[in-house]
């Protein structure tokens, strides 16, 4: 599950901006599509692929609440069958077996476009990067997304001992 810290790293490292075109795979609740939509608005577009009807409905409901219906489109399609859009600036892949989408994704990207894969396990990240390099995509970086809050108090400061620290690994690829 992608959180705000993950989404911020994606937008920050890729330079996402207003007017960009994005494909998001694995819409889930729509959180990432909405976040990305707020970044590319008003003239950009996010196409979020979701093949599971219950998640597509939930994502659409959440997009509606944010007022981004003109920017974020929830597509009831399986991205493993292909990417319909082209000249895409960024593709985010938050799904199992994401390496199986890479050829479709690479064809949809504009030159110098980005693909970002999100993985809970480092072995998945490794498989993704190796598959990407085999088809000629450039691995720019892989980062672990961590956020650790600090306890600030008169008697001493230290890291909090609880909280959501690791959420996943983000692999950044470039065409």
Backbone as a chain_set.jsonl record, in Angstrom:
{"seq": "XXXXXXXXXXXXXXXXXXXXXXXXXXXXXXXXXXXXXXXXXXXXXXXXXXXXXXXXXXXXXXXXXXXXXXXXXXXXXXXXXXXXXXXXXXXXXXXXXXXXXXXXXXXXXXXXXXXXXXXXXXXXXXXXXXXXXXXXXXXXXXXXXXXXXXXXXXXXXXXXXXXXXXXXXXXXXXX", "coords": {"N": [[0.836, -1.17, 0.0], [0.738, 2.052, -1.009], [1.892, 4.954, 0.567], [1.71, 8.407, 1.751], [4.394, 9.261, 2.034], [5.702, 7.612, 0.207], [4.459, 8.347, -2.202], [5.249, 11.028, -2.32], [8.008, 10.759, -2.675], [7.997, 9.599, -5.215], [6.869, 11.658, -6.859], [8.713, 13.682, -6.343], [11.313, 12.667, -7.112], [10.89, 12.15, -9.822], [10.174, 14.545, -10.908], [7.569, 15.294, -11.472], [4.933, 17.25, -12.846], [2.526, 19.911, -13.466], [0.465, 19.323, -16.246], [1.673, 16.98, -17.101], [1.401, 13.575, -18.273], [0.143, 10.593, -16.951], [0.279, 7.115, -16.203], [-1.157, 4.929, -13.984], [-0.926, 1.944, -12.31], [-2.841, -0.453, -10.719], [-5.022, 0.63, -9.085], [-6.392, 0.459, -6.609], [-7.542, 2.014, -3.718], [-7.459, 4.432, -4.915], [-5.772, 6.362, -3.971], [-3.023, 6.965, -4.783], [-3.427, 7.685, -7.491], [-5.051, 9.925, -7.152], [-3.338, 11.623, -5.712], [-1.286, 11.936, -7.632], [-2.832, 13.061, -9.649], [-3.474, 15.523, -8.495], [-1.037, 16.721, -8.704], [-0.544, 16.922, -11.484], [-2.636, 18.393, -12.437], [-3.911, 21.53, -13.737], [-3.992, 20.743, -16.382], [-2.968, 18.242, -16.993], [-3.135, 14.584, -17.057], [-4.275, 11.594, -15.496], [-4.332, 8.19, -15.895], [-5.711, 5.534, -14.477], [-5.325, 2.199, -14.04], [-7.396, -0.501, -13.212], [-8.461, -3.675, -12.639], [-10.151, -5.028, -10.935], [-13.42, -4.888, -9.975], [-14.586, -3.999, -7.508], [-12.555, -2.427, -6.386], [-12.199, -0.547, -8.419], [-14.652, 0.824, -8.318], [-14.48, 1.914, -5.716], [-12.206, 3.556, -6.007], [-13.142, 5.359, -7.97], [-15.193, 6.611, -6.536], [-13.696, 7.91, -4.556], [-12.112, 9.606, -6.138], [-14.108, 11.233, -7.171], [-14.906, 12.567, -4.808], [-12.732, 14.246, -4.429], [-12.849, 16.084, -6.432], [-11.481, 15.762, -8.795], [-12.314, 14.577, -11.174], [-12.073, 15.326, -13.883], [-9.421, 15.093, -14.339], [-8.391, 12.642, -13.364], [-8.812, 9.434, -14.477], [-10.401, 6.422, -13.97], [-9.718, 3.332, -15.16], [-11.266, 0.425, -16.159], [-9.561, -1.961, -16.65], [-7.144, -4.507, -17.312], [-3.845, -4.045, -16.833], [-1.898, -5.791, -17.625], [-2.696, -6.66, -20.064], [-1.957, -4.687, -21.771], [-1.038, -1.226, -22.488], [-2.981, 1.451, -23.284], [-2.53, 4.153, -23.745], [-0.211, 6.674, -24.983], [2.966, 8.457, -25.251], [3.569, 9.015, -22.558], [4.498, 10.466, -19.471], [5.074, 9.425, -16.93], [4.881, 6.252, -15.417], [3.382, 4.366, -12.954], [3.752, 1.439, -11.079], [2.16, -0.548, -9.017], [1.822, -3.386, -8.21], [1.626, -6.978, -8.105], [4.029, -9.005, -9.812], [4.971, -6.997, -11.521], [7.048, -6.733, -13.328], [6.221, -8.043, -15.588], [4.775, -6.236, -17.002], [6.445, -4.428, -18.066], [7.356, -4.276, -20.812], [5.064, -3.381, -22.218], [4.722, -0.977, -20.846], [7.104, 0.423, -21.44], [6.774, 0.916, -24.177], [4.685, 2.723, -24.1], [5.725, 4.962, -22.934], [7.088, 8.292, -23.222], [10.162, 9.483, -24.68], [12.776, 9.599, -22.332], [10.954, 9.297, -20.315], [9.519, 8.114, -17.178], [9.384, 5.097, -15.244], [8.07, 3.784, -12.338], [8.358, 1.358, -9.963], [6.751, -0.205, -7.212], [7.444, -2.05, -4.34], [7.005, -4.417, -1.718], [8.963, -6.212, -0.918], [12.472, -6.788, -1.128], [13.473, -8.661, -2.916], [11.575, -8.695, -4.955], [11.965, -6.157, -6.002], [14.562, -6.441, -7.026], [14.136, -8.413, -9.051], [12.476, -6.922, -10.734], [14.124, -4.755, -11.554], [16.161, -6.179, -12.896], [14.669, -7.343, -14.995], [13.858, -5.016, -16.301], [16.299, -3.928, -17.191], [17.019, -5.892, -19.009], [15.329, -5.345, -21.155], [16.222, -2.944, -22.023], [15.717, -0.644, -20.513], [16.755, 1.995, -18.344], [18.097, 1.677, -15.158], [17.74, 3.909, -12.671], [17.682, 4.454, -9.88], [17.115, 2.736, -6.78], [15.22, 2.982, -3.9], [14.665, 2.674, -0.393], [11.717, 3.301, 1.259], [11.444, 5.068, 4.017], [10.271, 6.467, 7.051], [10.819, 8.065, 9.96], [9.67, 9.238, 12.904], [10.603, 11.727, 15.312], [11.009, 11.873, 18.84], [10.632, 14.59, 20.746], [11.658, 16.093, 23.605], [12.085, 17.6, 26.841], [13.843, 16.134, 28.551], [15.375, 14.678, 26.809], [16.038, 13.761, 23.392], [14.977, 11.479, 20.924], [14.55, 8.811, 18.462], [11.153, 7.884, 17.704], [9.679, 4.923, 19.048], [7.768, 3.439, 17.875], [5.555, 3.015, 15.065], [4.857, 3.386, 11.538], [7.369, 2.381, 9.714], [9.029, 1.078, 7.489], [7.654, 0.914, 4.306], [7.972, 0.187, 1.67], [9.949, -0.602, -1.288], [11.109, 1.552, -3.774], [11.576, 1.518, -7.158], [13.213, 3.229, -9.622], [13.035, 3.788, -12.987], [14.152, 4.632, -16.301], [13.352, 5.568, -19.628]], "CA": [[0.0, 0.0, 0.0], [1.523, 3.275, -1.119], [1.522, 6.001, 1.523], [2.102, 9.751, 1.347], [5.853, 9.358, 1.895], [6.063, 6.948, -1.047], [3.971, 9.2, -3.296], [6.089, 12.227, -2.37], [9.279, 10.367, -3.297], [7.74, 9.401, -6.646], [6.736, 12.956, -7.538], [9.943, 14.442, -6.176], [12.426, 12.136, -7.912], [10.595, 12.17, -11.261], [9.911, 15.917, -11.35], [6.196, 15.374, -11.955], [4.429, 18.624, -12.816], [1.277, 20.2, -14.164], [0.489, 19.053, -17.676], [2.204, 15.641, -17.388], [0.473, 12.453, -18.482], [0.562, 9.513, -16.07], [-0.461, 5.862, -16.1], [-1.027, 4.346, -12.656], [-1.476, 0.589, -12.374], [-3.21, -0.955, -9.416], [-5.665, 1.817, -8.492], [-6.758, 0.262, -5.204], [-8.484, 3.025, -3.225], [-7.317, 5.64, -5.73], [-4.92, 7.342, -3.291], [-1.899, 7.43, -5.595], [-3.972, 8.375, -8.667], [-5.519, 11.243, -6.7], [-2.135, 12.405, -5.41], [-0.65, 12.278, -8.912], [-3.756, 13.964, -10.324], [-3.337, 16.862, -7.927], [0.244, 17.259, -9.182], [-0.561, 17.209, -12.925], [-3.755, 19.291, -12.735], [-5.215, 21.266, -14.324], [-3.954, 20.339, -17.797], [-2.454, 16.876, -17.161], [-4.119, 13.492, -16.994], [-3.868, 10.325, -14.892], [-5.116, 7.028, -16.298], [-5.437, 4.542, -13.444], [-5.831, 0.884, -14.438], [-7.836, -1.397, -12.135], [-9.315, -4.716, -13.223], [-11.095, -5.518, -9.922], [-14.57, -3.987, -9.959], [-14.804, -3.371, -6.199], [-11.554, -1.378, -6.219], [-12.486, 0.504, -9.402], [-15.754, 1.616, -7.761], [-13.96, 2.67, -4.58], [-11.321, 4.604, -6.529], [-13.987, 6.376, -8.615], [-15.875, 7.347, -5.462], [-12.709, 8.785, -3.921], [-11.764, 10.648, -7.122], [-15.266, 12.137, -7.193], [-14.845, 13.387, -3.588], [-11.635, 15.221, -4.505], [-13.091, 17.046, -7.5], [-10.485, 15.565, -9.867], [-12.873, 13.723, -12.228], [-11.599, 15.734, -15.209], [-7.979, 14.817, -14.411], [-8.116, 11.234, -13.053], [-9.742, 8.468, -15.086], [-10.231, 5.038, -13.525], [-9.975, 2.451, -16.299], [-11.533, -0.964, -15.775], [-8.76, -2.773, -17.566], [-5.985, -5.179, -16.749], [-2.664, -3.48, -17.493], [-1.122, -6.889, -18.199], [-3.148, -6.793, -21.454], [-1.384, -3.595, -22.553], [-1.284, 0.171, -22.122], [-3.605, 2.094, -24.442], [-2.05, 5.518, -23.923], [1.18, 6.833, -25.426], [3.602, 9.725, -24.863], [3.346, 9.112, -21.114], [5.646, 10.983, -18.718], [5.329, 8.598, -15.757], [4.042, 5.071, -15.186], [3.596, 3.778, -11.636], [3.323, 0.042, -11.043], [1.995, -1.052, -7.652], [1.129, -4.652, -8.413], [2.465, -8.175, -8.156], [4.531, -9.362, -11.143], [5.06, -5.761, -12.305], [8.024, -6.896, -14.413], [5.515, -8.552, -16.774], [4.141, -5.087, -17.657], [7.488, -3.497, -18.494], [7.409, -4.052, -22.269], [3.927, -2.5, -22.541], [4.991, 0.334, -20.252], [8.179, 1.076, -22.198], [6.207, 1.385, -25.449], [3.772, 3.837, -23.842], [6.482, 6.109, -22.413], [7.827, 9.19, -24.1], [11.613, 9.418, -24.446], [13.16, 10.122, -21.013], [9.876, 9.09, -19.345], [9.828, 7.348, -15.974], [8.582, 4.003, -14.697], [8.395, 3.564, -10.933], [7.748, 0.173, -9.377], [6.659, -0.218, -5.746], [7.511, -3.439, -3.902], [7.222, -4.602, -0.289], [10.123, -7.072, -0.681], [13.637, -6.424, -1.935], [13.629, -9.627, -4.018], [10.712, -8.225, -6.038], [12.648, -5.002, -6.593], [15.673, -6.984, -7.809], [13.581, -9.029, -10.268], [11.952, -5.831, -11.553], [15.258, -4.041, -12.149], [16.813, -7.073, -13.863], [13.789, -7.437, -16.167], [13.907, -3.711, -16.973], [17.587, -3.807, -17.888], [17.006, -6.826, -20.153], [14.617, -4.758, -22.309], [16.851, -1.682, -22.394], [15.396, 0.49, -19.65], [17.86, 2.371, -17.467], [17.806, 1.722, -13.722], [18.299, 5.137, -12.131], [17.917, 4.229, -8.456], [16.119, 2.071, -5.947], [15.296, 3.5, -2.542], [13.729, 2.169, 0.6], [10.928, 4.411, 1.767], [11.37, 5.047, 5.483], [9.987, 7.732, 7.722], [10.892, 7.82, 11.398], [9.425, 10.457, 13.669], [11.464, 11.942, 16.47], [10.399, 12.268, 20.091], [11.323, 15.785, 21.239], [11.234, 16.391, 24.969], [13.082, 18.29, 27.661], [14.835, 15.217, 29.111], [16.178, 14.072, 25.752], [15.394, 13.525, 22.098], [15.329, 10.197, 20.312], [13.523, 8.348, 17.523], [9.973, 7.185, 18.23], [9.892, 3.471, 19.023], [6.688, 2.776, 17.155], [5.083, 3.725, 13.883], [5.031, 2.728, 10.249], [8.68, 2.774, 9.212], [9.218, 0.593, 6.116], [6.464, 0.553, 3.538], [8.348, -0.518, 0.462], [11.076, -0.179, -2.107], [10.714, 2.222, -5.006], [12.57, 1.373, -8.229], [13.046, 4.291, -10.621], [13.571, 3.425, -14.294], [14.005, 5.676, -17.322], [13.442, 5.119, -21.017]], "C": [[0.891, 1.248, 0.0], [0.97, 4.33, -0.155], [2.002, 7.355, 0.999], [3.609, 9.866, 1.156], [6.332, 8.703, 0.605], [5.681, 7.823, -2.244], [4.839, 10.441, -3.452], [7.449, 11.913, -2.993], [9.11, 10.184, -4.804], [7.673, 10.737, -7.365], [8.028, 13.753, -7.464], [11.079, 13.96, -7.072], [12.161, 12.184, -9.413], [10.331, 13.575, -11.791], [8.516, 16.099, -11.916], [5.668, 16.792, -11.81], [3.128, 18.757, -13.601], [1.449, 19.969, -15.659], [1.02, 17.673, -18.029], [1.075, 14.636, -17.543], [1.023, 11.241, -17.745], [-0.338, 8.297, -16.254], [-0.125, 5.278, -14.74], [-1.665, 2.968, -12.702], [-1.637, 0.016, -10.985], [-3.863, 0.167, -8.63], [-5.978, 1.648, -7.011], [-7.805, 1.269, -4.781], [-8.46, 4.296, -4.067], [-6.37, 6.656, -5.13], [-3.805, 7.86, -4.193], [-2.39, 8.18, -6.83], [-4.432, 9.787, -8.309], [-4.331, 12.149, -6.399], [-1.482, 12.869, -6.711], [-1.512, 13.257, -9.703], [-3.654, 15.391, -9.803], [-2.041, 17.524, -8.389], [0.177, 17.682, -10.658], [-1.687, 18.149, -13.334], [-3.223, 20.706, -13.002], [-5.155, 20.678, -15.735], [-3.406, 18.934, -18.035], [-3.553, 15.848, -17.017], [-3.485, 12.285, -16.326], [-4.859, 9.261, -15.342], [-4.768, 5.913, -15.322], [-6.13, 3.231, -13.803], [-6.195, 0.055, -13.212], [-8.802, -2.413, -12.725], [-10.344, -5.253, -12.229], [-12.203, -4.484, -9.718], [-14.746, -3.275, -8.618], [-13.795, -2.248, -5.941], [-11.782, -0.227, -7.202], [-13.61, 1.418, -8.886], [-15.28, 2.493, -6.608], [-13.082, 3.833, -5.05], [-12.14, 5.718, -7.182], [-14.696, 7.244, -7.577], [-14.913, 8.339, -4.804], [-12.253, 9.903, -4.862], [-12.878, 11.694, -7.167], [-15.219, 13.1, -5.989], [-13.792, 14.487, -3.689], [-11.85, 16.279, -5.577], [-12.117, 16.913, -8.668], [-10.992, 14.682, -11.015], [-12.373, 14.064, -13.63], [-10.126, 15.385, -15.423], [-7.671, 13.328, -14.247], [-9.212, 10.348, -13.635], [-9.415, 7.074, -14.573], [-10.662, 4.136, -14.681], [-10.165, 1.025, -15.797], [-10.859, -1.891, -16.782], [-7.602, -3.386, -16.803], [-4.752, -4.697, -17.503], [-1.769, -4.558, -18.094], [-1.514, -7.15, -19.66], [-2.622, -5.68, -22.352], [-1.774, -2.229, -22.024], [-1.808, 0.872, -23.368], [-3.028, 3.471, -24.753], [-0.62, 5.524, -24.456], [1.676, 8.221, -25.032], [3.366, 10.036, -23.385], [4.642, 9.569, -20.431], [6.057, 10.061, -17.575], [4.351, 7.44, -15.72], [4.397, 4.53, -13.814], [2.991, 2.384, -11.619], [3.334, -0.444, -9.595], [1.17, -2.324, -7.753], [2.128, -5.8, -8.433], [2.851, -8.461, -9.607], [4.636, -8.15, -12.066], [6.046, -5.886, -13.459], [7.368, -7.398, -15.697], [4.814, -7.44, -17.555], [5.181, -4.198, -18.341], [7.538, -3.247, -19.999], [6.273, -3.144, -22.721], [4.218, -1.076, -22.066], [6.039, 1.1, -21.06], [7.66, 1.629, -23.521], [5.332, 2.625, -25.252], [4.502, 5.113, -23.414], [7.01, 7.003, -23.517], [9.309, 9.017, -23.792], [11.935, 10.156, -23.154], [12.038, 10.023, -19.977], [10.306, 8.148, -18.235], [8.866, 6.188, -15.77], [9.038, 3.839, -13.255], [7.62, 2.347, -10.447], [7.804, 0.248, -7.864], [6.56, -1.661, -5.276], [7.736, -3.547, -2.402], [8.5, -5.391, 0.026], [11.257, -6.739, -1.639], [13.863, -7.407, -3.091], [12.772, -9.231, -5.217], [11.363, -7.049, -6.756], [13.792, -5.476, -7.493], [15.176, -7.595, -9.12], [13.098, -7.965, -11.245], [13.085, -5.105, -12.279], [15.947, -4.908, -13.19], [15.983, -7.213, -15.137], [13.827, -6.14, -16.972], [15.189, -3.565, -17.776], [17.658, -4.727, -19.101], [16.313, -6.231, -21.372], [15.12, -3.354, -22.644], [16.437, -0.464, -21.603], [16.569, 0.743, -18.711], [17.386, 2.392, -16.019], [18.505, 2.948, -13.149], [18.632, 4.962, -10.654], [16.793, 3.394, -7.874], [16.317, 2.588, -4.534], [14.314, 2.762, -1.651], [13.016, 3.377, 1.184], [10.733, 4.243, 3.272], [11.013, 6.433, 5.995], [9.95, 7.43, 9.209], [10.725, 9.142, 12.127], [10.336, 10.508, 14.886], [10.625, 12.373, 17.671], [11.23, 13.429, 20.641], [10.769, 16.105, 22.62], [12.4, 16.973, 25.763], [14.19, 17.344, 28.116], [15.671, 14.486, 28.067], [15.363, 13.785, 24.506], [15.886, 12.195, 21.548], [14.259, 9.825, 19.303], [12.338, 7.72, 18.263], [10.228, 5.685, 18.133], [8.764, 2.724, 18.339], [6.269, 3.633, 15.973], [5.328, 2.903, 12.638], [6.352, 3.204, 9.65], [8.832, 2.373, 7.749], [7.862, 0.363, 5.478], [6.858, -0.187, 2.286], [9.608, 0.022, -0.169], [10.518, 0.447, -3.373], [11.862, 2.095, -6.005], [12.253, 2.38, -9.32], [13.782, 3.884, -11.893], [13.342, 4.574, -15.266], [14.141, 5.063, -18.699], [14.595, 5.819, -21.696]], "O": [[1.694, 1.452, 0.911], [-0.236, 4.562, -0.076], [2.622, 7.437, -0.062], [4.058, 10.507, 0.206], [7.272, 9.19, -0.023], [6.47, 8.014, -3.17], [5.134, 10.864, -4.57], [7.982, 12.719, -3.756], [9.984, 10.57, -5.579], [8.348, 10.93, -8.376], [8.397, 14.428, -8.426], [11.737, 14.771, -7.723], [13.104, 12.251, -10.201], [10.271, 13.774, -13.004], [8.301, 16.971, -12.757], [5.908, 17.46, -10.803], [2.699, 17.838, -14.299], [2.448, 20.37, -16.255], [0.835, 17.227, -19.161], [-0.031, 14.811, -17.031], [2.196, 10.895, -17.879], [-1.549, 8.423, -16.435], [1.046, 5.148, -14.382], [-2.826, 2.836, -13.092], [-0.703, 0.0, -10.183], [-3.321, 0.612, -7.618], [-5.843, 2.597, -6.239], [-8.854, 1.371, -5.417], [-9.346, 5.141, -3.942], [-6.172, 7.721, -5.715], [-3.657, 9.072, -4.352], [-1.823, 9.215, -7.181], [-4.225, 10.728, -9.074], [-4.324, 13.316, -6.791], [-1.164, 14.048, -6.871], [-0.996, 14.171, -10.347], [-3.738, 16.35, -10.57], [-1.958, 18.75, -8.456], [0.775, 18.688, -11.039], [-1.696, 18.65, -14.458], [-2.143, 21.037, -12.511], [-6.159, 20.168, -16.232], [-3.382, 18.477, -19.178], [-4.731, 16.177, -16.876], [-2.314, 11.982, -16.551], [-6.07, 9.416, -15.187], [-3.648, 5.402, -15.338], [-7.357, 3.158, -13.863], [-5.397, -0.075, -12.283], [-9.85, -2.041, -13.253], [-11.322, -5.876, -12.644], [-11.939, -3.344, -9.333], [-15.026, -2.076, -8.59], [-14.142, -1.23, -5.344], [-11.58, 0.936, -6.854], [-13.524, 2.64, -9.007], [-15.631, 3.67, -6.529], [-13.2, 4.952, -4.552], [-11.858, 6.897, -6.967], [-14.784, 8.462, -7.728], [-15.286, 9.48, -4.53], [-12.033, 11.03, -4.419], [-12.612, 12.895, -7.198], [-15.463, 14.298, -6.137], [-13.952, 15.551, -3.09], [-11.116, 17.266, -5.629], [-11.947, 17.854, -9.444], [-10.19, 14.103, -11.747], [-12.263, 13.178, -14.477], [-9.642, 15.382, -16.555], [-6.782, 12.806, -14.92], [-10.391, 10.505, -13.316], [-8.289, 6.599, -14.72], [-11.812, 4.169, -15.12], [-9.311, 0.49, -15.089], [-11.502, -2.506, -17.633], [-7.146, -2.856, -15.791], [-4.641, -4.93, -18.707], [-0.965, -4.269, -18.98], [-0.764, -7.781, -20.404], [-2.819, -5.721, -23.566], [-2.702, -2.087, -21.228], [-1.138, 0.88, -24.401], [-3.039, 3.902, -25.906], [0.088, 4.519, -24.391], [0.911, 9.053, -24.544], [3.014, 11.156, -23.013], [5.734, 9.115, -20.773], [7.245, 9.926, -17.28], [3.155, 7.608, -15.959], [5.565, 4.264, -13.53], [1.87, 2.172, -12.08], [4.392, -0.716, -9.028], [-0.017, -2.342, -7.428], [3.308, -5.619, -8.734], [2.076, -8.185, -10.523], [4.411, -8.27, -13.27], [5.89, -5.205, -14.473], [7.91, -7.196, -16.784], [4.313, -7.679, -18.653], [4.823, -3.309, -19.113], [7.743, -2.108, -20.421], [6.49, -2.233, -23.521], [3.991, -0.105, -22.788], [5.872, 2.289, -21.33], [8.075, 2.711, -23.939], [5.25, 3.476, -26.138], [3.957, 6.212, -23.523], [7.338, 6.538, -24.608], [9.667, 8.463, -22.752], [11.405, 11.241, -22.919], [12.144, 10.592, -18.89], [11.328, 7.47, -18.338], [7.68, 6.287, -16.084], [10.234, 3.766, -12.976], [6.391, 2.309, -10.511], [8.793, 0.713, -7.296], [5.706, -2.414, -5.743], [8.58, -2.833, -1.86], [9.057, -5.254, 1.115], [11.03, -6.447, -2.813], [14.389, -7.019, -4.134], [13.186, -9.408, -6.363], [11.315, -6.961, -7.983], [13.965, -4.964, -8.6], [15.736, -7.322, -10.182], [13.292, -8.096, -12.454], [13.004, -4.871, -13.485], [16.287, -4.418, -14.267], [16.533, -7.204, -16.239], [13.827, -6.176, -18.203], [15.157, -3.122, -18.924], [18.282, -4.386, -20.106], [16.661, -6.567, -22.504], [14.515, -2.654, -23.457], [16.775, 0.656, -21.986], [17.284, -0.184, -18.331], [16.395, 3.045, -15.691], [19.734, 3.014, -13.145], [19.74, 5.285, -10.224], [15.681, 3.35, -8.4], [17.438, 2.628, -4.028], [13.27, 2.29, -2.101], [13.654, 4.361, 1.558], [9.967, 3.396, 3.731], [11.417, 7.444, 5.42], [9.136, 6.626, 9.664], [11.542, 10.051, 11.981], [10.773, 9.484, 15.411], [9.665, 13.132, 17.539], [12.405, 13.255, 20.963], [9.575, 16.356, 22.786], [13.56, 16.838, 25.375], [15.364, 17.712, 28.072], [16.587, 13.745, 28.422], [14.149, 13.591, 24.569], [17.055, 11.837, 21.688], [13.189, 10.432, 19.274], [12.507, 7.104, 19.316], [10.924, 5.233, 17.224], [8.805, 1.498, 18.237], [6.589, 4.819, 15.897], [5.943, 1.839, 12.696], [6.432, 4.319, 9.135], [8.772, 3.225, 6.863], [7.011, -0.314, 6.054], [6.153, -1.106, 1.868], [10.241, 0.955, 0.326], [9.572, -0.068, -3.969], [12.985, 2.515, -5.726], [11.154, 2.383, -9.875], [14.993, 3.663, -11.88], [12.443, 5.391, -15.072], [14.942, 4.153, -18.912], [14.849, 5.585, -22.878]]}, "num_chains": 1, "name": "protein.A"}
